[in-house]
Amino acid sequence: MLSVQRHFGKLMKRSADDSQVAILLKDFDEANKLLARIVDSTKAWRDAWSSLLTYQARILSELEGLYAPIIASSDSSTADKAVPTPREILARTANLAQEYEELRNELLEELEAINERMIKPATQAMDYMKPLEKTIKKRDDRKLDYERYQGRADSYSKKTKRSDRDNASLTKAESDLAGAKEEYQAADEHLRKCLPPVITAAFSLLPRLLATQIEIQNTMLAHYYTVVQNFCEQEHFPSPSPPMEQIIQDWEQAYLPTQQEVEALGCIANGKAVRLSPGSPDDQRNGHSSRLPNGLNFRRPSSSNASTVGATSTLTSTTNLQPPTSAGRRLSAPSVHDTKPTPVMDTKPRLNSLASSPSSTLAVPTTHLSPQTPTSASASSPAESYVSARTDYFSRNQHPSDSAATSPGYSVLAAAKKKPPPPPPKRIGSNQGLFVTALYDFGGQSTGDLAFREGDRIRVSKKTDSTDDWWEGELRGVKGSFPANYVE
């Protein structure tokens, strides 16, 4: 019954603690939480070093398995023979594995020191503080009893007309209040004597733990750097190490020939992914990509076909020339890689003209935004124009030569393109109209413009056949004109 009353007393309005006792209780709670965080963080730090040593040993184990001799099959019909790994690489790998194993044994001793010199003292300090937590809980119970008896005495004393029974209850409540007050004050006095030394000892432990952590960390890093430095000197690695740009260049020189050799395999060069069209943004939205599922790029062809190599090498060129565009190619679907187009102000409808002639169409587009077709592209075959239009997204800033554009590689890509699906049947009686999607943000330039953000779906109310004009549409109940080359 008493515990139930104390539980309900915690839900009631509590009286304030003594200022000194309140500060001591707050410091004690902060010291306890700080020690708990130190223990958890130190364990995580120790486990991180242990994982580093474990993964380091696994890497060397995998390298040894990778460099191990390949056991060939009994079939001697194949002309390819396994090339053994050079002895210097095997010796270097074995030497590094031995060095890392010795380093692991040395660092494991330091990891044990983390348990003995950091985790164990902090845990012991928390164990020594647990009895005081029980003392604080008992003191809180005494405070609850004092507040309960205080409430009873106040309720009886507030009565102006008390009976003999009320007077007896008031006398009993006052006697209980006096006893509870003595116990409560004794508990506070006990905390004033016990908590300060414990709190001081707990906080004085923190600088020692920090110094120990710094010492252990420096020791482990010194062991680690010494092993790596000695190994680099034995194997004649450059010291200091070359810049990252040089490392990347050396890696590319060693990696790219191997990549070309792998991508020249028949199962990869003539696979299903090669027949997928990588040219339009719609293909990318549908999940088509120019990369195979294993991460290889199928744009590089087989090295056995010289003409195909010359054709497809233009797809990976880094020149900044603009590709030739066909005369029928539209500019209404710029990709995210293109720069934001400039709306044609000459074709923008005026409010007065629209009001005076509602049946008039929009103006004819100007010529400075129309596609420019070179003479070489106009004289090419329809297949060449199709390939240049389809590969324009992939070679956005590239200019393939005429010989490359007419090579067998482009013919294969153009011929292998899947036929488009049949158009869906028209909906009879549907009044939804034409919707377009905004490719860029347009905040409007004058009164009557329709402002929108990238990704908004705009309902077109009036349009022309050209995407270089200004169309009229509606977005979220607002009508206005907008540049058609900002949408698709």
C-alpha positions in Angstrom: 0.0 0.0 0.0 2.8 2.4 0.8 4.5 1.7 -2.5 1.3 2.5 -4.3 0.9 5.8 -2.5 4.5 6.7 -3.4 3.9 5.8 -7.0 0.9 8.1 -7.2 2.9 10.8 -5.3 5.4 10.9 -8.1 2.6 11.9 -10.5 1.6 14.8 -8.3 3.2 18.2 -8.1 6.6 17.8 -6.4 8.3 20.2 -4.0 11.7 21.6 -4.8 14.8 20.0 -3.4 17.4 21.8 -1.4 19.7 23.7 -3.7 22.9 21.9 -2.5 21.2 18.5 -2.7 19.8 19.3 -6.2 23.3 20.2 -7.5 24.8 17.0 -6.0 22.1 14.8 -7.6 22.6 16.4 -11.0 26.4 16.0 -10.8 26.1 12.4 -9.7 23.7 11.6 -12.6 26.0 13.3 -15.1 29.1 11.4 -13.8 27.2 8.1 -14.1 26.1 8.8 -17.6 29.6 10.0 -18.7 31.2 6.8 -17.4 28.6 4.7 -19.2 29.4 6.5 -22.5 33.1 6.1 -22.0 32.7 2.4 -21.5 30.5 2.0 -24.7 32.8 4.2 -26.8 35.9 2.5 -25.6 34.4 -0.9 -26.5 33.5 0.4 -30.0 37.1 1.7 -30.4 38.6 -1.6 -29.4 36.3 -3.6 -31.7 37.2 -1.3 -34.6 40.9 -2.0 -34.2 40.1 -5.7 -33.9 38.0 -5.6 -37.1 40.9 -3.8 -38.9 43.3 -6.5 -38.0 40.9 -9.3 -39.0 40.1 -7.8 -42.4 43.8 -7.1 -42.9 44.6 -10.8 -42.4 41.7 -11.8 -44.7 43.0 -9.5 -47.5 46.4 -11.3 -47.4 44.7 -14.7 -47.4 42.7 -13.8 -50.5 45.8 -12.5 -52.2 47.6 -15.7 -51.5 44.7 -17.7 -52.9 44.6 -15.4 -56.0 48.3 -15.8 -56.7 48.3 -19.5 -56.1 49.1 -21.7 -59.1 46.0 -22.7 -61.2 45.5 -26.4 -61.3 44.7 -27.0 -65.0 42.3 -29.7 -66.3 43.5 -32.8 -68.1 42.1 -31.5 -71.3 45.1 -30.5 -73.5 43.0 -29.4 -76.5 43.0 -25.8 -75.5 46.0 -23.7 -76.6 45.8 -21.3 -73.6 48.1 -22.2 -70.8 48.0 -20.7 -67.3 50.8 -18.2 -66.7 52.4 -18.7 -63.3 52.5 -15.7 -60.9 56.0 -14.1 -60.8 58.1 -15.3 -57.9 58.8 -11.7 -56.7 55.1 -11.1 -56.3 54.6 -14.3 -54.3 57.6 -13.5 -52.1 56.3 -10.0 -51.6 52.9 -11.2 -50.6 54.2 -13.8 -48.2 56.5 -11.2 -46.6 53.6 -8.8 -46.1 51.5 -11.6 -44.7 54.2 -12.4 -42.2 54.7 -8.8 -41.2 50.9 -8.3 -40.7 50.7 -11.5 -38.6 53.4 -10.2 -36.3 51.8 -6.8 -36.2 48.5 -8.4 -35.3 50.0 -10.3 -32.3 51.6 -7.1 -31.0 48.4 -5.0 -31.4 46.4 -7.7 -29.6 48.4 -7.1 -26.5 47.6 -3.4 -26.7 43.9 -4.3 -27.2 44.1 -6.3 -24.0 45.5 -3.2 -22.3 42.4 -1.3 -23.4 40.3 -3.7 -21.3 42.6 -3.6 -18.3 43.4 0.1 -18.2 40.3 1.8 -19.5 37.2 -0.4 -19.6 37.8 -2.1 -16.3 38.4 1.1 -14.2 35.3 2.8 -15.6 33.2 -0.3 -15.0 34.4 -0.5 -11.4 33.6 3.1 -10.8 30.1 2.5 -12.0 29.8 -0.5 -9.7 30.9 1.6 -6.8 28.2 4.2 -7.6 25.4 1.7 -7.7 24.9 1.5 -3.9 24.5 5.3 -3.9 21.8 5.0 -6.5 19.8 2.9 -3.9 20.5 5.5 -1.3 19.2 8.2 -3.6 16.1 6.1 -4.2 15.4 5.7 -0.5 15.8 9.4 0.0 13.3 10.0 -2.8 10.9 7.7 -0.9 11.3 9.7 2.3 10.6 12.9 0.3 7.4 11.3 -1.1 6.2 10.4 2.5 7.0 13.9 3.7 5.0 15.5 0.9 2.0 13.1 1.5 1.8 13.9 5.2 2.3 17.6 4.4 -0.7 17.4 2.1 -2.9 15.7 4.8 -1.9 18.3 7.4 -2.6 21.2 5.1 -6.0 19.8 4.1 -7.2 19.4 7.8 -5.7 22.8 8.8 -7.6 24.6 6.1 -11.0 23.6 7.5 -12.6 26.4 9.5 -15.0 24.2 11.3 -13.4 21.0 12.5 -15.1 18.3 14.5 -13.4 16.3 17.2 -12.6 13.6 14.6 -11.0 16.1 12.3 -9.0 17.5 15.2 -7.8 14.0 16.0 -6.9 13.4 12.4 -5.0 16.7 12.3 -3.0 15.8 15.3 -2.1 12.4 13.9 -1.1 14.0 10.5 1.1 16.6 12.3 2.9 13.9 14.2 3.4 11.8 11.1 4.6 14.9 9.3 7.2 15.6 12.0 8.6 12.1 11.8 8.7 12.1 8.0 10.4 15.5 8.0 13.1 14.2 10.3 13.7 11.2 8.1 13.8 13.3 5.0 16.3 15.8 6.5 18.5 12.9 7.6 18.5 11.5 4.1 19.5 14.8 2.7 22.3 15.2 5.2 23.5 11.7 4.4 23.7 12.6 0.7 25.6 15.8 1.5 28.3 13.7 3.1 28.5 10.8 0.7 28.0 12.2 -2.8 30.8 14.9 -3.0 33.8 12.4 -2.5 32.3 10.0 -5.0 31.6 12.6 -7.6 35.1 14.1 -7.2 36.6 10.6 -7.7 34.5 9.9 -10.7 35.4 13.1 -12.5 39.1 12.8 -11.5 39.1 9.5 -13.3 38.3 11.1 -16.7 41.8 12.7 -17.4 43.5 9.5 -16.5 41.3 7.5 -19.0 42.0 10.1 -21.7 45.7 10.0 -21.1 45.6 6.2 -21.3 43.7 6.2 -24.5 46.2 8.6 -26.1 49.1 6.5 -25.0 47.6 3.3 -26.4 46.5 4.9 -29.6 50.0 6.3 -30.2 51.6 3.0 -29.4 49.4 1.1 -31.9 49.9 3.7 -34.6 53.7 3.6 -34.1 53.7 -0.2 -34.5 51.5 0.0 -37.6 53.5 2.8 -39.3 56.8 1.0 -38.5 55.7 -2.2 -40.1 54.5 -0.4 -43.2 57.6 1.7 -43.5 59.9 -1.2 -43.2 58.0 -3.2 -45.8 58.1 -0.3 -48.2 61.8 0.1 -47.8 62.4 -3.6 -48.3 60.4 -3.7 -51.5 61.9 -0.4 -52.7 58.6 1.5 -52.8 59.0 5.3 -53.3 59.1 7.4 -50.1 57.3 9.7 -49.9 54.5 8.2 -51.9 53.7 9.7 -55.4 50.7 12.0 -55.7 47.3 10.5 -56.2 47.1 11.7 -59.8 50.2 9.6 -60.7 48.7 6.6 -58.9 45.5 6.8 -60.8 47.3 7.2 -64.1 49.5 4.1 -63.4 46.4 2.1 -62.4 44.5 3.1 -65.6 47.5 2.1 -67.7 47.5 -1.4 -66.1 43.7 -1.7 -66.0 42.3 -0.4 -69.3 44.1 -3.0 -71.5 42.7 -5.8 -69.4 39.3 -4.2 -69.6 39.4 -4.1 -73.4 40.5 -7.7 -73.5 37.6 -8.8 -71.4 35.1 -6.7 -73.3 36.4 -8.2 -76.5 35.1 -11.7 -75.5 32.4 -13.0 -77.8 29.9 -13.6 -75.1 30.2 -10.0 -74.0 30.7 -8.2 -77.3 27.8 -10.0 -79.0 25.6 -10.3 -75.9 22.1 -9.1 -75.4 23.1 -5.9 -73.8 24.8 -4.7 -77.1 21.4 -4.8 -78.9 19.8 -2.5 -76.4 19.6 1.1 -77.5 21.5 3.5 -75.3 20.6 6.6 -77.2 17.5 8.2 -75.8 16.6 9.4 -72.3 13.4 7.3 -72.6 15.5 4.1 -72.8 17.3 5.1 -69.6 14.0 5.8 -67.8 12.9 2.3 -68.8 16.0 0.8 -67.3 18.3 0.4 -70.4 21.9 1.4 -69.9 25.1 1.2 -71.8 26.6 -0.9 -69.0 26.3 -4.6 -68.5 25.0 -6.1 -65.3 28.6 -7.0 -64.3 29.7 -3.4 -64.6 31.6 -3.8 -68.0 31.0 -1.3 -70.7 29.9 -2.8 -74.0 30.8 0.2 -76.1 34.3 -1.2 -76.8 34.0 -3.9 -79.5 36.1 -6.9 -80.3 39.7 -6.1 -81.2 39.6 -8.5 -84.1 37.5 -6.2 -86.2 39.5 -3.1 -87.0 36.6 -1.2 -88.6 34.3 -1.9 -85.6 37.0 -0.6 -83.3 37.3 2.6 -85.3 33.5 3.1 -85.3 32.8 2.5 -81.6 35.9 4.3 -80.3 34.1 7.5 -81.2 31.5 6.8 -78.6 34.2 7.2 -75.9 35.9 10.2 -77.4 36.5 13.2 -75.2 36.4 15.9 -77.9 34.1 18.8 -77.4 32.8 19.0 -81.0 29.0 19.1 -81.5 27.6 16.0 -83.3 25.8 16.4 -86.6 22.0 16.5 -86.2 19.5 15.4 -88.8 17.0 17.8 -90.3 14.0 16.0 -88.7 15.5 16.0 -85.2 13.4 18.0 -82.7 14.8 20.1 -80.0 11.8 19.7 -77.7 13.3 16.9 -75.5 16.6 18.1 -74.1 18.2 15.8 -71.6 19.4 16.7 -68.1 23.0 16.9 -69.5 22.1 19.8 -71.8 22.2 23.4 -70.9 18.9 25.2 -70.1 17.5 26.5 -73.4 16.6 30.2 -73.9 12.9 30.8 -74.7 12.2 32.6 -78.0 10.7 36.0 -77.1 9.7 36.7 -80.7 7.2 33.9 -80.7 5.7 34.7 -77.3 2.0 35.6 -77.6 0.9 39.0 -76.4 -2.1 39.5 -74.2 -3.6 42.1 -76.5 -3.2 40.0 -79.6 -4.7 37.0 -77.9 -7.6 39.0 -76.7 -8.3 40.6 -80.1 -8.0 37.4 -82.1 -8.7 34.3 -80.1 -8.6 32.0 -83.1 -5.1 33.1 -84.2 -2.2 30.6 -83.9 1.1 31.3 -82.4 3.9 32.8 -84.4 6.3 30.9 -86.6 9.4 29.9 -84.7 12.6 31.8 -85.4 15.6 30.2 -87.1 18.3 30.7 -84.6 17.0 27.8 -82.4 16.2 25.4 -85.3 18.5 22.4 -85.8 21.6 23.1 -88.0 22.3 20.2 -90.4 25.8 20.0 -91.8 26.3 19.3 -95.5 28.0 16.0 -94.7 25.0 14.9 -92.6 22.5 16.0 -95.3 24.2 13.9 -97.9 24.4 10.8 -95.7 22.1 7.8 -95.9 18.9 7.5 -93.8 20.6 4.9 -91.6 23.4 7.4 -90.8 20.9 10.1 -89.8 19.1 7.6 -87.6 22.3 6.5 -85.9 23.5 10.0 -85.3 20.2 11.0 -83.8 20.0 7.9 -81.6 23.6 8.2 -80.4 23.4 11.9 -79.8 22.5 11.4 -76.1 25.4 9.1 -75.6 28.0 11.3 -77.5 26.6 14.6 -76.4 29.8 16.6 -76.9 31.4 14.4 -79.5 31.8 14.6 -83.3 32.2 11.2 -85.0 33.9 11.2 -88.3 32.2 10.2 -91.6 34.2 6.9 -91.8 33.1 6.1 -88.2 29.5 7.0 -88.9 29.3 4.5 -91.8 31.2 1.7 -90.1 29.6 -1.8 -89.5 29.4 -1.0 -85.8 26.9 1.7 -86.3 25.0 -0.4 -88.8 24.7 -3.3 -86.3 23.4 -0.9 -83.6 20.9 0.6 -86.0 19.7 -2.7 -87.4 19.4 -4.4 -84.1 17.1 -1.8 -82.6 13.8 -3.1 -81.5 10.7 -2.0 -83.4 8.5 0.4 -81.4 5.4 -1.0 -79.9 2.0 -0.2 -81.5 0.4 3.0 -80.3 -2.4 2.6 -77.7 -6.0 3.0 -78.9 -7.5 6.4 -78.7 -9.8 7.1 -75.9 -13.2 8.1 -77.2 -14.9 10.9 -75.2 -11.9 11.7 -73.0 -11.5 15.4 -72.2 -8.3 15.1 -70.3 -6.3 16.9 -73.0 -2.5 16.8 -73.6 -0.2 16.9 -70.6 3.5 17.7 -70.8 6.3 17.4 -68.1 8.5 20.4 -67.2 12.2 19.8 -67.8 13.4 23.0 -66.1 12.2 25.6 -63.7 10.5 28.6 -65.3 9.5 31.6 -63.1 7.8 33.7 -65.7 9.2 36.8 -67.5 6.1 39.0 -67.7 2.4 39.1 -66.9 0.5 36.2 -68.3 3.4 33.7 -68.1 2.7 30.3 -66.5 5.4 29.6 -63.8 6.3 26.0 -63.1 9.0 23.9 -61.6 10.9 20.9 -62.9 8.7 17.8 -62.9 5.3 19.6 -62.9 2.7 18.2 -65.3 1.1 20.9 -67.4 -2.2 20.6 -69.2 -1.8 22.1 -72.7 -4.7 24.1 -73.9 -3.2 25.5 -77.2 -0.1 24.4 -79.0 1.6 24.5 -82.4 3.6 22.0 -84.3 6.9 23.6 -83.4 8.6 23.3 -80.0 10.3 26.7 -80.5 7.0 28.5 -79.9 5.2 29.6 -76.8 2.2 27.3 -75.9 -0.7 27.9 -73.6 -1.5 25.6 -70.7 -2.9 25.3 -67.2 -1.2 24.2 -63.9 -3.0 24.0 -60.6 -5.9 26.2 -61.9 -3.6 28.9 -63.2 -3.5 29.5 -67.0 -0.8 31.2 -69.0 1.8 30.9 -71.8 5.1 29.0 -71.5 8.1 28.2 -73.8 7.5 24.8 -75.4 11.2 23.9 -75.3 11.1 23.8 -71.5 8.8 20.7 -71.5 8.5 17.3 -73.0 
